[in-house]
Amino acid sequence: MAGKSDIRRNFPWGHSRRFNTYSGYFRKIYGERIQKVSIDAGFTCPNRDGTKGTGGCIFCDSKAFNPSYCRPEKSVRQQIEEGILFHKKRYPGVKSYLAYFQTYSNTYAPLEKLALLWQEALSHPAVAGLIIGTRPDCIDREKILYLKDLSTRHYVSVEYGIESCYNRTLMRINRCHTFEDAVEALKITEEAGLNAGAHFIFGLPGETIDDMLQEARIISHLPLKTVKFHQMQIIKDTVAEKQYLENPSDFKIFEWDEYLDFIIRFLERLNPAIVVERLTGEVPPMYLFSQPWDKKRSDQIVSLVEKRMEELDTWQGRYYVDNE
């Protein structure tokens, strides 16, 4: 029987950490750390502006997730400059950055407008590529083909907010798109040879632990390069806060020990080829309805998860079945 050290040396992602980490992925590409710098380009979403709905997703308040330097009244170039200065304090050795168009749906405009914004970001000498955050129903082949052309010279990834694999949940949270829309968006992204990322939330109303664990199998068979996982957090003054106050049992608000157990069980079932960018979401305390997990920071959480995985001698994909 192989010892622990033998198992660690043979992880398919090429390093000894217990899951396929985002930092490890970029070190393989660039040989060093690369940092994202967020941009708010002033977009909206079709479930906000009345095209498909109003009010946006029940959990959403962009101020709770935006870094302080992200303001749509600033140019893309200014946000990048300020973002680099912001990150230099924590990561002084970083030389290259990815321009992350983060807030709302960053393909929800004509290509002519989008191309100008993307080119402005790429014109900065420290920017090595783009990450475009958007919705599955805000992409089309014309935009994908333009991004494909950019990808011949720069790193490019399209990051889709999918949130749940269940249409009943997507309806309840006012996404105004279906999981089938997400599958189609990922399909055309893969056909163009582009990197695709996705974002999912654990604890959305009406979903059980079994429902969420079952998503590991579904996600594992999507054409994804990267994923972000967030626990459900109740943000002040959102529809989710109102619904939670009316019926708290409808949401799964994880205690820390619960989430630690859950996320490890989830990772064990997840395709080891998928790069995991985040295990949890982090919101400034001023925006939270409650203060769970003793205000643990994301880097602390990653360390605790990995420590527990070491203790259990487990890893991402341990129970993944390719042909399931």
N, C-alpha and C positions, 0 to 999 in steps of 0.2 A: 504493500500500500504506500502510495507516494506521501512523503512528508509535506508539511505546510510550505517549506521553502521551495520544494519542487513544483507545487501547484502555482505558487506566486510567479515563478520564472516563466511559466507557460501561459499566462493570461494572453488571450489573442490580440489585445490592443497594444501589446508591446511594452508595458511597464508594470510595476509591482503593486500599483494601487488596486483596490478591490472593485472599482467600477471604471468604466471607460470615460475618463475625465476630459472636459473641454480644454483645460490647460495642457494636458498631455497631447491631445489632438493637434493643437496649434504648435506645440514644440516640435512635433514631427514634421509639420509643414515648413515652419520658419526657423527652427532651431533655437528659438527663444520665446519668451513670453510676449504675447500681443494683447492689447487692451482695447475694449470697445469704448467709444465715446458717443454718448447719446445725443440725438438731435430731435427737436420738436419743430417740424416744418409747417405746422398750422393746419393739419388735415382734420377731417371729421370721419364719421362712419355712416353707412346707409341705414343703420338702426338708430341713428341720432337725428339725421337731418330730414326725416320724413319719407325718404325714398322707399325704405322697407319698414321703418318703425321710428319711434321717438324714445328718448330717455336713455338710449344705450343699454349696455349690459347691466344687470341689477347690481353687480359688485363694483362697478367702475367709477373711479375718480382719478383722473390722470395725474393730478397734483400729488397723490400719494406715492406714485411710482417714478416720477420725473426727478432727476438730479436738479440741484438748485440752478445750475447754469443753463438749463434747457428752457428757453422762452421763445415762442414763435415770432415775436417782434424782432428778434435778433436774426442776422443772416446765418446761413449754414456755416460759413467760414468762421464767424465770430463764435458760434457755439462750439465748433471744433477747437478753436484756440483756447477758449476758457475751459473746455473739458480736458484738454491735455494738461493745462496748469493744475486743474483739480486732481487728476490722477497722478501727476508727478509727485505729489506729497506722499502718496502711499506706495507708488511703484516708480521710484526715481530712475531705475535702469531701463524702463520700457522705451523702445525706439520707434515702434510701429503701432498703428492704431487702425481699427475698423470703424468706419462711420456707421452708426446704428440709428437708422430712422425708426424711432421707437413709438412715438405717441400716436394713438389711433391708427387709421388705415392708410399706410403710406404708398399705396398704389391707387388710391381713390381719386384720380384726376386724369386728365388727358396725358398721353405719353409725352407730348411736347413740354408740358410743365415739369413732369417727373424727370425727364432727361436733363433739363437745366439744373435741377437740384442735385441730382446724382453726380453730374459732371463737376459742379461746384465743390462737392465733397472730395471727389477724386483728384481735384487739382491741388489739394493741400499736400505738400511733400511728405508729411508723416503718415498719410492715409494709404494703407495697403489694399483696402477693399471696402465692400458695402455689406451690411446686413439690413434687409428691408422687412420691417414688421408690417403685416397686413392681415386681412381676412381672406378666407378661401373664395368668397364671392366678389372680390375686388381685383381679380387678376384675369388676364386674358392672354392669348397667344402672342399678340403684338408686343405686349410689355415683356413677356417671357423671352421672346426672341431678341429684344433689345438688351435685356440683362444677359442673355447667352453671349452676345457679342462682347459685352463688357468683361465677361468672365474669361475671355481669352487673354486678357491683360491684367486682371485684378481678381482677388478673391471676391466672390459674390455668393450670398445665401439669401433665400427668401424664407422668412420665418412666419408661419401661419398660426394665428390664434384659433385653435380648434376647441379647446377647453374640455370637451367631453365627446365620447364616442357614441352617446345615446341621444337620439333626436328628441325624446321626451324631455331630457334635461336641457338641451339647447333651446327648446321652446319655452321652458320655464324661466330661463335666465335672459330671455329676450335677445338671443343672438340673431334671429331672423335669417339664419342659414341652416343647412342640414349637414349631417356627417357625410352624406354622399357628395355634397359640394366640396368638402375637404378632400375626399378621395380623388375627385376629378382634378382639383387644383394640384395636388401632389403628383398626379399622373402626368400632367403637361409639364410640370417642373422637372420631373425625372426624365421625360422624353427629350428635353432640351439639354440634359446633362448638367443641370444646376444643382447646387446643394440646397436641400430643403430642411427647415427646422419646424418644430411645432411646440405649442404651449398647451399644457393641460392643468386643470385644477382638481384637487382631491377634496371632497366634502361638499360638493354642490347639492342643492336641495333635492331630496328624494333618492339619492344614491346611497347604497349600502357598501360596506367594506367589500363584500363579494363582488358587487358591480364594479368597483374600482380595481380590484385585483384582476378581474376578467379583462379589463382594458389593456393590461400588459400584453396579453396574447394578441389583441387587435392591433395595438400600436406596433408590436414587433414585426408585423407583416406589412406595414406601410413603408413606402420608399423614403425613409427619413435618414438624414445624416445626423441631426442633433435633436434633442428634446429638452424642454424645461418643465419641471414639475413644481407646482405651488400648492401649499395647503390653503384651504378656504380661510380667509380672514375677513372679518366684518369691519368694513370701513364706515366711519361716521358719515351720516347724512346721505347714505345711498339707499336705494330701494331694498337692498339686501338687509340693511340694518332694520328697516321697518318690518320686513317679513320675518326676520329673526326674532324680533321682540314679540311679534304676534304668535309665532310658532317655532320656538328654538329647537325642538326635537327634529324638525324637518331638515336641518343642516347637520353635518358632521364636523364639529369643531374639535379637532384632535387635541388631546393632552399630549405633552411632549413624549412620554414613554410609549403612548399608543402610536404616535407617528413614527417614532424610531423603529418599532416593530413592523409597522405597516410598510414603510419605505424600503426596508431591507427585504421583506417578502416580495414586494413589487419588483425590485431590482433583480432578485433571483429568477424571476420569470421573464425578464426583458431581454430581447435580442442583444447579445454582447457586441454586435457591430454598431449599434446606435450609441452615439456620443451623448453623455448626460451633462448638460450645461448647468442646470440648477436642480437641487433637491427640494428647496423650499423658497417661498417668497419672503421678502423683507420690506416692511412698511414702517416709516417713521412713527414713533409712538403717538404723536399728536393726532394722527389720522385714525387710529384704531379705536374701535368701540371697546375692546378689551385688550389686556396686555398678557398674552399667553407666553409660556415657556421661559419665564424669568428673563425676558428680553435677550435671549440668545441671538447672536449675530450669525450670518450665513456661514462664515468661515469656521466658527465654533461648531456649528451643526454638522458640517462636513466632517470635521475631525471626530466628533462623537459617533457619527454613523460608521466611519471607517474603523474606528476602534472596536465598535460592537461587531462589525463584520469580521474583523481579525479574531475576536474572541470566539465567534461562531464558526470560524474557518469557512466562510461562505463568500460568494462573489456574484457579480452581475452575470446573468445567463446560466446560473448553476442548474436551474430547472427548465431552461428554455428548450422547446422542441421545435425544430425547424419546419417540419412538415405538418404541424398540428392544425 
